[in-house]
Amino acid sequence: MPILEHPAYPPATLLCLESLVPCRESQVSMLLSIFGERQQLSFPSIFIYGHTSSGKTYVMKTLLNTLELPHVFVNCVECFTSRILLEEILIQLQNRSETKGASPVPCDTFNDFVRLFKQALVSQNLQDETVYVVLDRAEQLREMEANILPAFLRLQELTDRNVTVILLSEIVWEMFRPNTGCLEPFILYFPDYSIGHLQKILSQNHPPEYSADFYSAYINILLGVFYMVCRDLKELQHLAALNFSKYCEPVVRREAKERDTRKLWKNIEPHLKKAMQTVYLREISSSQWERLQCEEGEPGQIKGLSAHAHVELPYYSKFLLIAAYLASYNPVRTDKRFFLKVKGFFFFLYRNPIFSITVRRVCQSRILLFVSKLISVMFSWLCVISLSVVQKLDLTVQSLAF
């Protein structure tokens, strides 16, 4: 029985969509109810958040492409300035027609973007349909001008068109909300995949030459080893594709059958232990890893890898340690010039000798006051300790006298 139902779309399309987004039926059903029909007025803005590899980007792309809804999909990491971001949205909107390759129009301010956006909707005959502007990695908007995020949340009001802005992020909305206030979006949460969801998703990619039960047993073994240290779907897909050939070796050599789970586990266990030490690392390619798997050696030993996996410190912490070591050799007088970020009027006051003398005198007086208080506290503690020692000595002498 199909889970996704909507009167505006044919059942065959919804059934295809349901097969493409496993374990995300509730979120897709919610989005379908929010979108409504093509001509209906939708929410001005939607905020979707969740951890990495929770299916936000994939579900949104699949939903918009399968239903053939007019949309623009932009990655805010690639468009790292407001001008590049606004121009990319206009370029994608203009290139929806068959005559692609439209020349980019310079867009310096958001007022220009609103004017050009309305012109693009008219040229593409999208006045009567909902246009979706999807901003992936939307947390980068916080690094741009202060008016960008509130303006995108009110884009439907500013353009007077049926436009919905969808923000995809890994952080919660409370870290987005500006101090001056803004239009609150509709918030939708994508939870992490459970072990059952990962089992179902990974089992769909089984090779045609093997049965689904055989590949499902392999995925069960893989998740039993890696689920506690890695829940990233992309990384698990990479590990599953990388180690499956080793899991099949006893079957290929006719040393075991597909149902001999114990023999298959004994064969792949040392190789999974090797892979456990290089989770998330890409120090060698997949072909090099497969070649290393064929070499004989101790199960716990990794040949051919660099020393990154054998050092106690993480990889990037070593760069931080080296940078701190090099910075320690700088003369003290150069710290202000290298690391001081204060410029302008305060920097002038800081460099002014009269101001420096005044600050030095104030600092000296405060230091003397702090030292005097510290000495008084230490003296009081010494008095308390000496009294306790004297009392213990008196008790000891009395006990010896008796």
C-alpha positions as a printed NumPy array, in Angstrom:
array([[  0.   ,   0.   ,   0.   ],
       [  1.537,   3.383,  -0.981],
       [  2.39 ,   5.742,   1.849],
       [  2.624,   8.985,  -0.165],
       [ -0.709,  10.318,  -1.389],
       [ -1.545,  13.676,  -2.921],
       [ -4.397,  14.603,  -5.285],
       [ -2.228,  16.963,  -7.371],
       [  0.235,  14.285,  -8.503],
       [ -0.35 ,  10.914, -10.222],
       [  0.013,   7.781,  -8.081],
       [  2.747,   6.367, -10.328],
       [  4.925,   9.435,  -9.716],
       [  4.39 ,   9.237,  -5.976],
       [  5.179,   5.52 ,  -5.981],
       [  8.441,   6.209,  -7.828],
       [  9.251,   8.974,  -5.365],
       [  8.582,   6.657,  -2.424],
       [ 11.035,   4.092,  -3.786],
       [ 13.73 ,   6.746,  -4.219],
       [ 13.559,   8.118,  -0.667],
       [ 13.415,   5.113,   1.701],
       [ 12.97 ,   5.782,   5.432],
       [ 12.026,   9.415,   4.768],
       [  8.361,   8.937,   3.921],
       [  7.053,  11.015,   6.842],
       [  9.248,  14.008,   5.956],
       [  8.323,  13.798,   2.258],
       [  4.634,  13.538,   3.138],
       [  4.941,  16.647,   5.286],
       [  6.679,  18.535,   2.473],
       [  4.004,  17.492,  -0.01 ],
       [  1.269,  18.802,   2.262],
       [  3.196,  22.072,   2.66 ],
       [  3.816,  22.496,  -1.076],
       [  0.241,  21.805,  -2.096],
       [ -0.602,  22.183,  -5.765],
       [  1.484,  24.154,  -8.231],
       [ -0.812,  27.185,  -8.268],
       [ -1.449,  27.278,  -4.528],
       [  0.305,  29.796,  -2.311],
       [  2.942,  28.047,  -0.222],
       [  4.889,  28.979,   2.899],
       [  7.263,  31.933,   2.421],
       [ 10.194,  30.025,   3.936],
       [ 10.973,  26.538,   5.231],
       [ 13.911,  25.682,   7.474],
       [ 15.1  ,  22.05 ,   7.338],
       [ 17.847,  20.964,   9.712],
       [ 19.528,  17.75 ,  10.765],
       [ 22.926,  16.157,  11.172],
       [ 25.287,  15.292,   8.348],
       [ 24.102,  12.519,   6.001],
       [ 20.524,  12.631,   7.254],
       [ 19.143,  12.944,   3.711],
       [ 18.223,  16.65 ,   3.583],
       [ 19.88 ,  17.538,   0.281],
       [ 19.117,  14.227,  -1.407],
       [ 15.445,  14.22 ,  -0.419],
       [ 14.933,  17.806,  -1.524],
       [ 16.635,  17.29 ,  -4.901],
       [ 14.777,  14.049,  -5.529],
       [ 11.426,  15.553,  -4.544],
       [ 11.756,  18.627,  -6.774],
       [ 13.146,  16.724,  -9.754],
       [ 10.65 ,  13.841,  -9.6  ],
       [  7.638,  16.14 ,  -9.347],
       [  9.198,  18.503, -11.945],
       [  8.67 ,  21.574,  -9.813],
       [ 10.392,  24.827, -10.874],
       [ 13.278,  25.34 ,  -8.508],
       [ 16.763,  26.755,  -8.028],
       [ 19.323,  24.805,  -6.014],
       [ 22.36 ,  26.722,  -4.722],
       [ 25.185,  25.674,  -2.402],
       [ 26.126,  28.555,  -0.104],
       [ 29.665,  27.218,   0.37 ],
       [ 30.378,  27.568,  -3.335],
       [ 28.667,  30.979,  -3.473],
       [ 30.65 ,  32.488,  -0.632],
       [ 29.655,  36.155,  -1.204],
       [ 26.216,  37.718,  -1.454],
       [ 26.795,  38.923,  -5.014],
       [ 27.849,  35.479,  -6.265],
       [ 24.877,  33.915,  -4.469],
       [ 22.299,  36.301,  -5.945],
       [ 23.772,  36.068,  -9.451],
       [ 23.837,  32.256,  -9.307],
       [ 20.136,  32.176,  -8.425],
       [ 19.323,  34.443, -11.375],
       [ 21.501,  32.421, -13.775],
       [ 19.848,  29.119, -12.839],
       [ 16.418,  30.694, -13.131],
       [ 17.167,  32.123, -16.581],
       [ 18.697,  28.841, -17.834],
       [ 15.554,  26.77 , -17.199],
       [ 14.394,  27.295, -20.774],
       [ 15.758,  25.493, -23.8  ],
       [ 17.907,  28.427, -24.85 ],
       [ 20.551,  28.084, -22.187],
       [ 23.717,  30.087, -21.817],
       [ 22.177,  33.424, -20.811],
       [ 24.688,  36.113, -19.986],
       [ 24.974,  36.807, -16.255],
       [ 23.468,  40.078, -15.112],
       [ 25.429,  41.99 , -12.444],
       [ 23.537,  42.115,  -9.175],
       [ 25.139,  44.23 ,  -6.473],
       [ 22.285,  44.75 ,  -4.014],
       [ 19.202,  42.832,  -2.91 ],
       [ 16.982,  45.514,  -4.455],
       [ 18.502,  44.722,  -7.845],
       [ 17.994,  41.019,  -7.151],
       [ 14.275,  41.498,  -6.44 ],
       [ 13.8  ,  43.475,  -9.662],
       [ 15.747,  40.972, -11.801],
       [ 14.055,  38.015, -10.099],
       [ 10.608,  39.323, -11.037],
       [ 11.751,  39.869, -14.626],
       [ 13.109,  36.32 , -14.805],
       [  9.801,  34.874, -13.567],
       [  7.931,  36.76 , -16.265],
       [ 10.352,  35.631, -18.999],
       [ 10.033,  31.982, -17.876],
       [  6.202,  32.144, -17.587],
       [  6.289,  31.205, -13.913],
       [  3.914,  33.844, -12.559],
       [  1.219,  31.275, -11.754],
       [  3.445,  28.54 , -10.262],
       [  5.348,  28.191,  -7.022],
       [  9.083,  28.66 ,  -7.491],
       [ 11.353,  27.06 ,  -4.894],
       [ 14.713,  28.59 ,  -4.021],
       [ 16.77 ,  25.993,  -2.104],
       [ 19.844,  27.223,  -0.227],
       [ 22.015,  24.307,   0.86 ],
       [ 24.511,  24.783,   3.71 ],
       [ 22.529,  27.832,   4.744],
       [ 24.63 ,  28.403,   7.86 ],
       [ 27.035,  30.3  ,   5.592],
       [ 24.43 ,  33.067,   5.286],
       [ 25.346,  34.188,   8.795],
       [ 28.772,  35.24 ,   7.489],
       [ 27.257,  37.544,   4.847],
       [ 25.618,  40.936,   5.188],
       [ 23.058,  41.304,   7.955],
       [ 20.171,  41.95 ,   5.545],
       [ 20.615,  38.815,   3.406],
       [ 18.95 ,  36.251,   5.679],
       [ 15.902,  38.392,   6.672],
       [ 15.428,  39.389,   3.018],
       [ 15.401,  35.772,   1.828],
       [ 12.835,  34.91 ,   4.51 ],
       [ 10.609,  37.706,   3.134],
       [ 11.303,  37.096,  -0.553],
       [  7.656,  36.206,  -1.226],
       [  6.553,  39.528,   0.238],
       [  9.253,  41.572,  -1.499],
       [  8.647,  40.119,  -4.967],
       [  4.858,  39.755,  -4.594],
       [  5.19 ,  36.355,  -6.262],
       [  4.571,  32.764,  -5.197],
       [  8.119,  31.994,  -4.044],
       [  9.237,  29.615,  -1.287],
       [ 12.762,  29.783,   0.112],
       [ 14.026,  26.512,   1.623],
       [ 17.046,  26.613,   3.938],
       [ 19.019,  23.405,   4.522],
       [ 21.348,  23.44 ,   7.505],
       [ 23.075,  21.269,  10.093],
       [ 22.438,  23.651,  13.005],
       [ 19.239,  24.669,  14.763],
       [ 17.187,  27.759,  13.928],
       [ 18.009,  29.452,  17.252],
       [ 21.567,  29.988,  15.987],
       [ 20.188,  31.719,  12.873],
       [ 17.664,  34.083,  14.41 ],
       [ 19.02 ,  37.669,  14.183],
       [ 18.785,  40.057,  17.121],
       [ 16.648,  42.506,  15.143],
       [ 13.985,  39.868,  14.484],
       [ 12.782,  38.311,  11.245],
       [  9.951,  36.344,   9.668],
       [  9.899,  32.936,  11.321],
       [ 10.078,  30.027,   8.854],
       [  8.337,  26.664,   9.035],
       [ 10.818,  24.339,  10.793],
       [ 11.201,  20.678,   9.802],
       [ 13.64 ,  18.267,  11.465],
       [ 15.347,  15.333,   9.751],
       [ 16.398,  12.806,  12.442],
       [ 19.411,  10.542,  12.114],
       [ 19.025,   7.191,  10.433],
       [ 18.609,   4.329,  12.882],
       [ 20.46 ,   1.044,  12.441],
       [ 17.319,  -0.444,  10.9  ],
       [ 17.087,   2.411,   8.399],
       [ 20.756,   2.051,   7.462],
       [ 20.255,  -1.7  ,   7.033],
       [ 17.341,  -1.095,   4.669],
       [ 19.067,   1.629,   2.638],
       [ 22.4  ,  -0.155,   2.247],
       [ 20.737,  -3.458,   1.372],
       [ 19.11 ,  -1.896,  -1.686],
       [ 22.483,  -1.654,  -3.448],
       [ 23.122,  -5.385,  -3.611],
       [ 24.934,  -6.701,  -6.734],
       [ 22.727,  -8.606,  -9.188],
       [ 24.956, -11.708,  -9.149],
       [ 24.249, -12.3  ,  -5.447],
       [ 20.976, -12.731,  -3.622],
       [ 19.436,  -9.989,  -1.51 ],
       [ 19.626, -12.125,   1.656],
       [ 23.353, -12.696,   1.16 ],
       [ 24.076,  -8.989,   0.783],
       [ 21.754,  -8.145,   3.683],
       [ 23.732, -10.504,   5.946],
       [ 26.922,  -8.736,   4.882],
       [ 25.422,  -5.325,   5.691],
       [ 24.339,  -6.648,   9.089],
       [ 27.94 ,  -7.678,   9.851],
       [ 29.266,  -4.35 ,   8.584],
       [ 26.881,  -2.311,  10.748],
       [ 27.649,  -4.479,  13.771],
       [ 31.295,  -3.433,  13.454],
       [ 31.069,   0.207,  12.353],
       [ 27.748,   1.527,  13.686],
       [ 29.168,   2.602,  17.072],
       [ 31.979,   4.66 ,  15.482],
       [ 30.426,   5.769,  12.178],
       [ 26.819,   6.583,  11.306],
       [ 27.559,   8.57 ,   8.166],
       [ 25.587,   6.982,   5.323],
       [ 28.096,   7.995,   2.655],
       [ 31.023,   6.587,   4.591],
       [ 29.153,   3.344,   5.268],
       [ 28.319,   3.021,   1.576],
       [ 31.999,   3.46 ,   0.762],
       [ 33.029,   0.835,   3.327],
       [ 30.385,  -1.591,   2.094],
       [ 31.556,  -1.328,  -1.518],
       [ 35.213,  -1.528,  -0.504],
       [ 35.065,  -4.709,   1.597],
       [ 32.382,  -6.72 ,  -0.177],
       [ 34.847,  -8.459,  -2.519],
       [ 36.742,  -9.818,   0.487],
       [ 33.503, -11.061,   2.015],
       [ 32.694, -13.006,  -1.157],
       [ 36.09 , -14.734,  -1.472],
       [ 35.083, -18.011,   0.281],
       [ 31.98 , -18.232,  -1.912],
       [ 33.967, -17.574,  -5.093],
       [ 36.55 , -20.22 ,  -4.131],
       [ 33.715, -22.63 ,  -3.282],
       [ 35.043, -22.966,   0.258],
       [ 31.73 , -21.859,   1.754],
       [ 28.126, -21.281,   0.78 ],
       [ 26.142, -18.093,   1.026],
       [ 24.478, -19.277,   4.239],
       [ 27.761, -20.134,   6.024],
       [ 27.787, -16.917,   7.971],
       [ 30.4  , -18.094,  10.482],
       [ 33.025, -18.91 ,   7.832],
       [ 32.336, -15.664,   6.   ],
       [ 32.694, -13.694,   9.234],
       [ 36.026, -15.326,  10.108],
       [ 37.342, -14.465,   6.659],
       [ 36.394, -10.787,   6.734],
       [ 36.953, -10.014,  10.433],
       [ 40.686,  -9.067,  10.176],
       [ 40.018,  -6.867,   7.147],
       [ 37.223,  -5.023,   8.916],
       [ 39.588,  -4.396,  11.826],
       [ 42.032,  -2.821,   9.384],
       [ 39.268,  -0.673,   7.911],
       [ 38.233,   0.381,  11.438],
       [ 41.55 ,   2.229,  11.832],
       [ 41.043,   4.301,   8.673],
       [ 37.398,   5.395,   9.011],
       [ 36.876,   8.858,   7.446],
       [ 40.52 ,   8.893,   6.259],
       [ 41.36 ,   9.053,   2.572],
       [ 45.122,   8.535,   2.785],
       [ 45.05 ,   5.899,   0.04 ],
       [ 42.725,   5.252,  -2.89 ],
       [ 40.261,   2.397,  -3.128],
       [ 42.47 ,   0.515,  -5.605],
       [ 45.463,   0.775,  -3.258],
       [ 43.326,  -0.477,  -0.365],
       [ 42.18 ,  -3.497,  -2.377],
       [ 45.788,  -4.241,  -3.294],
       [ 46.775,  -4.067,   0.381],
       [ 43.944,  -6.43 ,   1.246],
       [ 45.488,  -9.064,  -1.019],
       [ 48.868,  -8.881,   0.699],
       [ 49.522, -11.304,   3.522],
       [ 50.431,  -9.984,   6.937],
       [ 49.341,  -9.709,  10.5  ],
       [ 45.643,  -8.941,  10.935],
       [ 46.261,  -5.844,  13.022],
       [ 49.082,  -4.463,  10.886],
       [ 48.47 ,  -1.929,   8.151],
       [ 51.04 ,  -1.796,   5.393],
       [ 51.554,   1.022,   2.97 ],
       [ 49.782,   3.695,   5.01 ],
       [ 51.516,   6.782,   6.238],
       [ 52.171,   7.395,   9.902],
       [ 49.03 ,   9.519,  10.318],
       [ 47.008,   6.563,  11.603],
       [ 49.642,   5.578,  14.196],
       [ 50.094,   8.911,  16.008],
       [ 48.121,   9.686,  19.14 ],
       [ 47.3  ,  13.232,  17.991],
       [ 44.652,  13.796,  15.323],
       [ 45.82 ,  14.806,  11.875],
       [ 45.035,  18.532,  12.026],
       [ 46.125,  18.863,  15.645],
       [ 49.691,  18.287,  14.506],
       [ 49.507,  21.367,  12.286],
       [ 48.227,  23.363,  15.255],
       [ 51.1  ,  22.082,  17.388],
       [ 53.673,  22.975,  14.717],
       [ 52.153,  26.45 ,  14.326],
       [ 52.314,  27.043,  18.084],
       [ 55.938,  25.851,  18.129],
       [ 56.905,  28.227,  15.314],
       [ 55.014,  31.138,  16.888],
       [ 56.913,  30.632,  20.154],
       [ 60.148,  31.71 ,  18.408],
       [ 58.743,  35.144,  17.491],
       [ 60.153,  37.981,  19.618],
       [ 57.802,  39.37 ,  22.228],
       [ 57.808,  42.813,  20.638],
       [ 56.362,  41.421,  17.397],
       [ 53.255,  39.873,  18.991],
       [ 51.351,  43.154,  18.798],
       [ 52.205,  43.596,  15.125],
       [ 51.384,  40.009,  14.137],
       [ 48.307,  39.226,  16.246],
       [ 46.685,  42.56 ,  17.18 ],
       [ 43.433,  43.053,  15.255],
       [ 42.515,  46.487,  16.721],
       [ 42.858,  49.252,  14.145],
       [ 41.767,  52.845,  13.723],
       [ 41.304,  55.196,  16.671],
       [ 41.94 ,  52.577,  19.373],
       [ 45.093,  51.411,  17.583],
       [ 46.301,  55.05 ,  17.519],
       [ 45.654,  55.396,  21.24 ],
       [ 47.457,  52.14 ,  21.878],
       [ 50.527,  53.352,  19.977],
       [ 50.412,  56.808,  21.601],
       [ 53.204,  57.058,  24.219],
       [ 51.126,  59.245,  26.583],
       [ 48.292,  56.746,  26.481],
       [ 50.748,  53.878,  27.006],
       [ 52.227,  55.574,  30.114],
       [ 48.735,  56.097,  31.568],
       [ 47.726,  52.506,  30.915],
       [ 51.006,  51.266,  32.399],
       [ 50.444,  53.255,  35.606],
       [ 46.882,  51.982,  35.937],
       [ 48.045,  48.421,  35.348],
       [ 50.831,  48.797,  37.912],
       [ 48.41 ,  50.081,  40.554],
       [ 45.978,  47.239,  39.881],
       [ 48.783,  44.687,  39.978],
       [ 49.984,  46.044,  43.343],
       [ 46.442,  45.889,  44.713],
       [ 46.036,  42.319,  43.484],
       [ 49.398,  41.269,  44.963],
       [ 48.516,  42.818,  48.327],
       [ 45.185,  40.986,  48.415],
       [ 46.886,  37.754,  47.443],
       [ 49.463,  38.139,  50.219],
       [ 46.742,  38.806,  52.788],
       [ 44.793,  35.727,  51.71 ],
       [ 47.913,  33.567,  51.817],
       [ 48.814,  34.902,  55.273],
       [ 45.34 ,  34.068,  56.606],
       [ 45.588,  30.547,  55.201],
       [ 49.006,  30.091,  56.801],
       [ 47.594,  31.196,  60.169],
       [ 44.746,  28.687,  59.893],
       [ 47.11 ,  25.877,  58.906],
       [ 49.555,  26.705,  61.723],
       [ 46.745,  26.708,  64.297],
       [ 45.529,  23.317,  63.134],
       [ 49.072,  21.93 ,  63.319],
       [ 49.549,  23.286,  66.841],
       [ 46.274,  21.728,  67.988],
       [ 47.293,  18.347,  66.572],
       [ 50.658,  18.567,  68.348],
       [ 48.958,  19.366,  71.666],
       [ 46.683,  16.362,  71.317],
       [ 49.65 ,  14.138,  70.511],
       [ 51.627,  15.377,  73.549],
       [ 48.643,  14.856,  75.834],
       [ 48.117,  11.306,  74.585],
       [ 51.798,  10.483,  75.158],
       [ 51.664,  11.964,  78.649],
       [ 48.786,   9.683,  79.61 ]])
